[in-house]
Amino acid sequence: MRAVLMAGGSGTRLRPLTCDLPKPMVPVLNRPIAQHIVNLLRRHHITEVIATLHYLPDLMRDYFQDGSEFGVQMTYAVEEDQPLGTAGCVKNVAELLDETFLVISGDCMTDFDLSAAIRFHKERRSKATLILTNVPNPMEFGVVITDGEHRIQRFLEKPSSSEIFSDTVNTGTYILEPEVLDYLPPNQETDFSKDLFPLLLEKGEPMYGYVATGYWCDIGHLDAYREAQYAALNQKIKLELEYAERSPGIWVGQNTHIDGSARLEAPALIGHNCRIGARVQISGGTVIGDNAIIGADADLKRPIVWNGVIVGEEAQLRACIAARGTRIDRRAHVLEGAVVGSLSTIGEEALVSPNVRIWPSKRIEPGATLNMNLIWGHAAHRNLFGQRGVSGQANVDITPEFAVRLGAAFGSTLKFGSQVVVSRDQRPIARMVSRSLIAGLMSVGVNVQNLEATAIPVSRTVTPTLAVAGGIHVRVHPERSDHILIEFFDHKGINLSKAREKKIEGAYFKEDFRRAQIQEIGNVATVTQTTEIYSACFERMLNAEAMRNGNYKIVIDYVYAVTGAILPLILGRFGCDAVVLNASLSHNVPSSGDREALLSQLGHVVEALKGNMGVQVSANGEQLILVDESGNAIRGEMLTALMVHLMLMEHPRSVVVVPVSASSVVEQIARRHDGKVIRTKANPTALMEACHTNPNVVLGGSGDTGFIFPQMHPGYDAMFCIAKLLELLSLHQQDAYRPPRTLGQIRAELPRVCHRSITVRCPWAAKGALMRHLVETRSNSPLDLTDGVKIFSPDRESWVLLLPDAGEPLVHLYADSYDRNWVDETLREYRAYVQEFVDHVHSQDDRPIDLMDLVE
């Protein structure tokens, strides 16, 4: 049987280790990853190996040659012009594959029983068998669902945290029949997971998933690389070592001298021809390559040291990586997570800070402190973007230097000379961060239209009128007063897609910023007519005559935010009698308790003034809470129902878009008015895109997120919502066929459904397994996997939704039914279910080494 070893990857996320080395040649326990894979294939009697190469192909060919030294026959296929993708490179060697063959990735570490997988494939007469495994966090992999017979039902490539429906993932190892390659076009870039397997599924070809046991690690980034090293040292994976085990857990190569005063702690591995000096301390978890020299009194706590490294006297290495030929001089310190590229030199008493990357052949001067990456490259994996935009603790995570780099990363994904809108709330921290973002944008040749302090609905409205490439808005986070939220949107004002966010992340982590020449530096222009542009949109979208005749008395609490400087001016043009509370600007951020106290005050004012309603505006103009004529708050699902009812009453047979978590009362109201409901993922981008792309949408969002009026602009807008509400009530009041009704009376006429939610803690590592277990154990119930797992009762009159949080180790539980007792009982049942599942996962947990434990 033949195997195709896919070894063409350049390994950008492993840089600087892969700057001069293809990823399959990166060493684990001093031997290339590809050699461990070849050994695995040979153990399972697969001795004909075809290696597909692209990046630095000669290094692998020179190492393995014809394969005889490794007990196999090696042949090579080089993709000369461009990479052909995982499937395209195999199609390229189709003439060599005339019987069942195996495909395996060149950048994974595993000891799977390939023989058992091959037997499984043949017993089921499968055309394509995917070797699968269960992982704690499936977000970086392709998730796969199989039925009871192990036949594949569904794929999802690299899901977001809220999309996870299983923790069973594709390992990139496949057993295939040669005829499946006939589905692929020749000489084109194609992918197994994105192109071939979905096509086979569509054609009904027999395709199965074999869930393997044993160790598997996709070495896609530096943390995974370290994890694989430590797992191998702790013998969690079966590898063939060329070193003798001198004592339990201590492997030492030939011709290696260790001074008698040196102290070694298991597990540790020291290669051939090494010299370990006097009083050296080597802690458990340390890997030292061949031909290394460790000077006297050096202290090594779990570093990964490659071949030919020289470590000076009294140097200290802490859970770092020193690549081939690195020299670390006397008393130098290289701290946890740092990576020193090949042939680089760290001068005497220099300090390399945690997580810093140094590209090959660099020199750090003696005594220098390096606390940022040296030259371009890809940093360790991290997600910049969360559920919406980039957020973090103000002036701790989101600092001026961070914002400059983020602005440069965004600008580097745009064309030279592009225009970008930048706006913010009125607080000093937002001003500081926005100015740093502007500096970053200018540095890469992007021009800035600065809207300064304004509400985010104004920014989204103005953006299309200025013909810009996109926009950025900075504000204090609506839900966390000590955090900053930076939102990015496109030329239409819609939050960026996940693909655009990934491009910005890539530029940020690689520090792949273009540098504009002095004459190309971007300009900044201040836009002063923003309120006029926004107001003009109001006037186009509203029935001004109806609003002037409505004679509604409304009390608006602006909670000391910038909306207090915008909305009163606009409402005044429509003749609205609005009593304004707390409209002065404040640099302080009110807490949730403060807002609740102000809401109570608002209710008393409305009642005392005999007003028709009150409104509290929050989230920089995106969200609102209503107060009826009796001072009672209308929020959440009741507010959603009220707005859907009023909009569809005025626009029957129209469409509303709500998140998957919204109450089923929306569908009941829509049926009254021949309307249609579209449900989306519970994130802002999904709601905005659905409102923008579907025809005849009059309203989107919910009381918890805010409301979208697509004809106005694509984002949430509490200010326009207030004006629209006044218009609808005025039209209703002036309709001779409809008796005038108060907000409280309209509320009382809405359908009654009990809708409650609770939040349960769930570790990141358990989320995928929890969702998979739900899908598998509730397969007899109707399910909706739009976002999380929604489980319907048999009559579909009630449902419960388990929705993983995108940014926190939490799961949100929603229950919805006519029956309050059913809701309460269901929430209790599923809270206990999640807690028991998490406890079970903890009890079974055989976790890999935590990198935080590697710090002394």
Steps between C-alpha positions, in 0.01 A plus 500: 500500500622850418481816704503863388686718750385861454815694582470819299398740777704808580378519862456877529351468850815319618729784396779576568564123526387450140669801341770272363340161559183333366253417775529117466874535568452679833642267767308333782738328743783588260353326196282655227124464528506329159739235631261413782221467241714277277579282802127470574425401140778239505369349826166444323670341197458799270840526338434686174478871578434782252590837650339810344730800540481874433679716757880446513465151346874422480536491880262207530635317195857533625402367842297193395653436155358168373368408847703180534670626817154530657363167380273641227508587132465876454397681183434872466257724314585871504234766438720734302289806420237523770362290785216277381326458836455181701296323231667657196845373599363145529320532166839600359637151572183308407686286247697345789184415695329202337368335817385592851740757643548707816545877521666647809595854593867580541446730798328281755626277780300182555522134592160397362445136410502540122456127445170504688385801297585321174306191610203724588518657152502167322227340713260782416604515135548871545612730221649746747567445868598795717696424813339708774576572862347690791668820614417742784495812279386434141504865384825458303392184319232362272209359703334182373165337591440129431191283544469178702665304218796744494391635161585870465202737512639850525818713494578842646845652441653688797180601681467802724432423866124546460491271191656198670269198473759226567852442630571229240744645250671413174866410563609540138565127459289320240467157343379539143412300194672628185172570317409787736779701337297499178277764660791746515609726212869468402757770576266705717521591867242287682447394858373173644278656766368792297472345153526122472323371811192727471473390135521131596232563764278666241551212255409243766835321486564275805712709731573402858671640808728282709538646851853406602638474851851600591696823484457760227623857481476730200816710527340810356650759732775539757295405805401173328867439413600533865209280605613225261854512641384469859250228413774301329734545797228379735445198270140588422583411141689193384815614317818327397796668674863465397626571851566266793294541816779535759255526787120512515386794287854616409612432141858578400670460162838354411825681567329748732687615812307619805701649788453311823377811682218565250148431624248335268130458565276261307365506240782647291676417175858589405625425148823356359841671537387751763701661781322585825712715732550511874204571727258527208136455607268329253139473609237254381359584159833606348601387149859558383601426141811336360838678517383749764727662761358614835738717707565470870229614745243539223139448613264335249135470596313321222648667192501333158859530376574394141818358351825695528383753760760655733379618841744713700588483869228600746249552218135436585249348257134478599256298286635662183613367161855546371525398134795349313841655563377765743757651738381621840785673680597518866230603749246563226133433582250359249159485663190286456340483157789680326629358170852567375542437126786295355855641504399795719712627788377623838772718652642477850250595774234580241135434585244361255153562644219241502338412165747706293596357159842557346544426130805306374853642496428795730726632773384639833760732648648419845289636783206584271139431595282381214127523569361495147541278195816564303422534125186374327324174583204317636445509874345221707137428432248740653162623390483878489131510411224382729124490462507859381821681422813517715456548872717499810569674826551870451866607505605148600411286198397789275799733524617775263779280361254214445260736322773636271586147386132410462439810286802415285378140462153614386649759266739243352203295379376804303642668190742789522312828523176341626267706718386374843245652738605513868263596780472455878296574807571809712725341763876574524601133472311474169669820376843360587436164328343657190797734453736202523294313240514806275880510534521135398275556199701801386828307530388257229373766261131505591306828524265559792164675510477581872144528630632552854247448785167374370259209535572184304168516306618835364829342389322218319267745326777734391737226377325423165460871423876565524602225255750353745645147513383438854475638850609461862306599810651508849293504817479374854360148486118503546514212749835554675577852613875431541536365146540660159319373189642573153260415217596481134251532216509493122410768245129435559528531879460125563733334751785322325460136400702230671720474189586873515569471873739210432693714250546773759608241759749356253652842430512579872665177609748492212569870553453501125455878481600692191691818578397808306770735379490850639303638206250212529409545868122523540310820571235574762193711425232586754141447386274762654162437334430157651187598693355671192560189285341279766208739545436506125466121505247534783289738295506272196397195700225648721154650456577844643137622474368208703763555769418871528131420542562224752535730800682231695678599818818294539773499765848394382787408733833524315708367795763774451604367156572663165151415369373785720673743267345350186145374543336808666602711200348251255176443692460876530474520121194271516331710765532228767442609859788310661600547862874440523675334795874462556599636158826662614817319397693317769842336487395252768342171400178416691482149639205269439375589848516870412299440182233307691468785750465748213238274338296501820532879511383517138186301585412742781552803272277355226226428751530841667494688168217281365720424203413251230827312536861512612817370338846428637769498229821302554789325322608817317164535327438132415269375776196627685253413773142634482288616791122507456261766625482332842877498546544128428810394307465317167820319408641175368253262335200721579668789319576268206135394482377860522724626219424201272127550558507875423721462192300214348172671579616793287683280244308171470646210301851626572805323646659533845841357592568384855778300670449129557457569872197732461162393635254307281250781563659662193360225275154536658495872433628450145215257426248767604637731231595243230862579574810283480768443765866425419719377783880541496801431717503705818776738391481852358663425165256217422200722582633792295578284198160329512321836519704631210480198266138388545227693318209677670660511848349776714656417838790299640649426840339475841447688822824360637720587203327808359293545185609528137303699240667396172361792301680739738839326540615143570570530876306528825348842561312594816463864392320417176301236688362771732398718205351203314304402809357850526406490132326162531307605809400829333376319188310257720343787696390678180346186345122531526466121494733448796409639841785692669692280739780557745829312499382302801179398323689386189734303723206327671365380161820319402508118509630349822794261487732421789860555393785474751876461486779407738877472463713204609879486519655255253876475435617561145630143481154357575287710264549291186445169682186639663351607167588167336344308789183705470473435126559128548270446799215721375495366145136388539388858568472772232826700507610836365878549469494858368696606809562272793250217538127578513285202608126510430230315690320231294213736418752781418305735731791532743879502470825527691817650351855434623724770357877508575629847576746628239727682742467339843503144642121503525195338347171693480178303548174634356158340549181609324144370546138588576545299820699683769543178697654331192747788464605490866530122507692489168751763613557308824544176307750641249692698760555174688580323172774749410647502851507119517658483154770752596570312826531176303742659252710629789508157664614340172741779414850393407614847409822582314765702677381854569753753374433712810645214704826535312581832668711466810 
